[in-house]
Amino acid sequence: MIIKLSPQEIKRYNWYIWRFVIAGFSFVILMLLCTAFGLFGQLPSFRDLENPKSNLASVVYSSDKQTLGTYFVQNRSNVTYKEISPYVINALIATEDSRFIEHSGIDFKRTFTIIFYNLVGKKQGGSTITQQLALNLFSERARNPFKRIIQKLQEWITAVKIERHYTKEEIITMYLNTVDFGAYNVYGIKSASLTYFNTTPDKLTPDQAALLVGMVNGPGIYNPINHPENATNRRNLVLRRMAEEHYLSDGQADELKLKPLGLDFHRINHNEGSAPYFRAVLKREVQKLFVEKSIYKEGDVPYDLDRDGLKIYTTIDATMQRYAEEAQKEYMRQLQAEFNAHWRGRSLWKSIPTFQLLLTQGMHRSDRYKALKEAGKSEEEIKEDFNTPAKMTLFTWKGDIDTLMKPIDSIVYHKLMLRNALMSMDPTTGYVKAWVGGTNFEHFKYDQVKTGTRQVGSTAKPFTYAVAMDQGISPCMEVANVPVTITGYGEPWTPRSTGTIPGVLTLRKALANSQNYITAYVMNEVKPLPVMELIKKMGVNSPDIGPYPSICLGTFNASVYDMTGAYSAFVNHGVWTEPTYLLRIEDKNGNVLYEHKPRVVQALNDQTAYVMTSMLKSVVDEGTGYRLRYKYKLYNPIGGKTGTTQSNSDGWFIGITPQLVTGVWTGCEDRDIHFRSTNLGEGANTALPVFALYMKKVYANAALGIKQNVDFDPPQSGVNVTLDCGAYNQQQQDSNEVDEKLEF
């Protein structure tokens, strides 16, 4: 049945429809005006648009412009438009906003089309790339429908503002730098490229770009790790859209759809990257520096390393850092096996009287104990928990293993793990080139380069000999190697000695073979105060150092950082240059916030320093460091000093070359746990090999510029000390003959 309407009725209904449309349009305009004037919440200001707030990772750079790692809340680093593959740009536009180049922030044609699709039950998204960027930068998606409508109006206005202030290239770059790429704390195309394909954004292929862009619409359901089938289907949809928009041919798209996902997944966390111990120390240092130097953002707002996208430039050489980490891993795997075999079948409780106390201390320091305490557990309940097997991951040199173990047994296991640390620096500039603070940052977070200190043992002996050389004593002076007792400083002190070479030795030979009695003799000659003063002048700031005789044998604690820096003064003509690892800090826009200027001290005169390099070379040529020659075939000019503390608790080697000074320490977490024999526990066996393997790698890479065919530079004024003991003895003999003739 057809109802015929009169012209008056048609006119009346048309007027109703137009009134509805006009009212609706007026309502939208009113809402937009209210939104624009901030009645529903403040909109981003012009200043906000110029400096959009977003969590941007701070990046730590090596001296050769490599990224060592990042500090972040959201794992995100920015890239420029030119650093993004065109396939990514094309895939994004084809899938998310095909009219991106044409519109001015809001695509009204698309908006009304989407409204129609949603009315007929086909759910579609209507936001342009610019609108999505506005949401990413300035707000979070509201769950309340009414708030979401208001938020959408705010996005429209913000999108238009963004379009007025930025070019299309800048907008799409900002979008790709802020978008969420999944459940692994991955934000921005740079982090996504590295995480899912282990590559950079400029090297992404069409299918890789399609996969990542496909995740933008639903980073959870299209995650290729958790939902590979969904991700494949979504990728293929993006490839189809790229073909429809003529960014790919149909044939290319069809061929790419058949490819597997080809993931090279590499989940990134704060432990990832090179030099994790160094970066942890650096972060604390930078935070402390900002407070001490009053470095703030506008309005005295402190900088946040995890959010403000700072650029931190360091002296670390990425290649040398890698060589140091490889050298440690290569030798410590072997040494740990020797240590395990050394203790196999022996009762730790019987062999180490303090072992039960060490276990209790270890339990109390553990995160597990602290968590149980906070949960209100009694000591008995905690003890029961530590004796109940639990799933855990253990570190081994062959890789982490998942196992079922009593927590108390895991403490025993970790107590018997050897630790190792290395620092390598340029003695002239003071620039630290490599920093390995421990054996595995994920499992053992304590830095042993600068944060931790250990007894230095015989690596302290050169300080006493340096004072003697400075006072005019010859390295060729001969001394009987017999016990010496020093008085006048409290209780009389007589050092103990193992491996004593009987007879009369030159000071050169005594230092080369680390003889305690002759070192004590030299201390008695020069007195403790000048030795203490020299040690402090050379940058060793341990509170343990005082004017007492035993400092000549290294009874004080010091860090690898301080000791390595001190030895650099021997190489650098007596000038101590503060070990430097931080060069400058820039904000995200490249403005310099801080530049480091190292301290410099003339600790020794240049002739004394040169005499000491000669004596330290004897350690390698004929003394405790000789295995560098016979075992590791390093025949170039190298000096150094081994160190072994009481009961073999600490093994040291500090090696000097004309261009690098490198300190290495090895020991267990607790000094009471150690090798039982000096043959295994001495620094020549526990620390020196790491130095040797590191230097062999460094020398093999000519591009690093560390040369083998150069010797230590003599003083410009020449050397008036006889370093050849054969010539020195002849001079002494001739002098004695002249004296006899004069007397006659």
MOQUIVEN-V311250 format. One line per field, one symbol per residue. ss: DSSP state (2 for helix, 1 for strand, 0 for the rest). phi: phi as a letter, one per 20 degrees, with the letter a starting at -180 (. if undefined). burial: b if it has 9 or more other ideal C-beta (glycine too) atoms within 8 Angstrom, else e. A space follows every 10 residues. Layout:
ss = ???
phi = ???
burial = ???
//
This chain:
ss = 0000002222 2222222222 2222222222 2222220000 0000022222 0000010111 1000001111 1000100000 2220022222 2222220000 0000000222 2222222220 0000000022 2222222200 0000222222 2222222222 2222200222 2222222201 0000011022 2222222000 2220022222 2222220000 0000000222 2222222222 2222000002 2222222000 0000000000 0000022222 2222222222 2200011000 1100000100 1111000222 2222222222 2222222222 2220000222 2000222222 2222202222 2222000022 2222220011 1111000000 1111112222 2222200111 1111100000 1111110000 0000000000 0001102222 2222222222 0000000111 0000110000 0011000000 0001112222 2200022222 2222220222 2222222000 0000000022 2220001102 2222222222 2000111001 0111110000 0111100001 1100022222 2222222222 2200002222 0000000011 1111022201 1111110000 1111111100 0000000222 2022220222 2222222222 0222000000 0000000000 0000222222 2222222222 2220
phi = .deedfgfff fffgffffff ffffffffff ffffffemfd pfegfgffff cfebfdfedd defdmeefrc dbedfbcece gfedfgffgf ffffeeafdg feedocdfgf gfffgffffe ndfcedffgf fffgffecad gfefgfffff fffffgffff ffffdcffff ffffffedfe dpedldcnff fffffeclbd gfdfegffff fffffgfage fdfffecffg ffffgfffff ffffemeceg fffffffeff fmfcfbfdcf efnelffgff fgfffffffg ffelecffml effdfecemf dddcefegff ffffffffff efffffffff ffdfndfffe fcgeffffff ffffefffff fffffnfeff ffffffddgb fbddecfeof cebdbfgfff fggffeefdb bbccbefeen ffdbbdeaea ffdceffded feccfelffe ggffffffff enfefefdcf ecgcdddncn fgccfebcmf efodcffgff fgdlefffff gfgffemfgf fgffgffene dfffebecff ffdmeeebeg ffffffffff felneedggd cdebccffen ffebcecfec ceecffffff ffffffffge fbcfefffef edledffccr bebcegmmfc dcbdddcgdb ccdcccregd ffdafecfge efgfdedgff gfffffffff dfffmeeeed dfffffendd deeeffffff ffffffffff ffff
burial = eeeeeeeeeb eebeeeeeee eeeeeeeeee bbebbeeeee eebbeeebbe ebebbbbbbb bbbeeebbbb bbebbbbbbe eebbbebbbb bbbbbbbebb eeeebbbeeb beebbebbee eeeeeeebbb bbbbbbbbbe ebeeeebbeb bebbbbbbbb bbbeeeeeeb bbbbbbbbbe bbebbbbbbb bbbbbbbebe beebebbbbb bbbbbbbebe ebbbbebbeb bbebbbbbbb bbbebebbee ebbeebbeee beeeeeebee ebbbbbbbbb bbbebbbebb eeeeebeeee eebebbbbbb bbbbbbbbbb bbbbbbbbbb bbbebbbbbb ebbeeeebee bbeebeebbe ebbeebebbe ebbeeeeeee bbeebbeeee ebebbeeeee eeeebbbbeb bbbbbbbbbb bbbbbbbeeb bbbbbbbbbe beebeebbbb bbebbbbbbb bbbbbbbbbb eebbbbeebe beebebeebe eebbbebeeb beeebbbbbb bbbbbbbbbb bbbbebebeb bbebbbbbbb ebeebeebbe bbbbebebbb bbbbbbbbbb bbebbbbbbb bbbbbbbbee eebbeeebee bebbebbbbb bbbbbbbbbb bebbbbbbbe ebebeebbbb bbbbbeebbb bbbbbbbbbb bbbbbbbbee bbbbbeebeb bbbbbbbbbb bbbbbbbbbe beebebeeee ebeebeeebe bbbebeebbe beeeeeeeee eeee
//
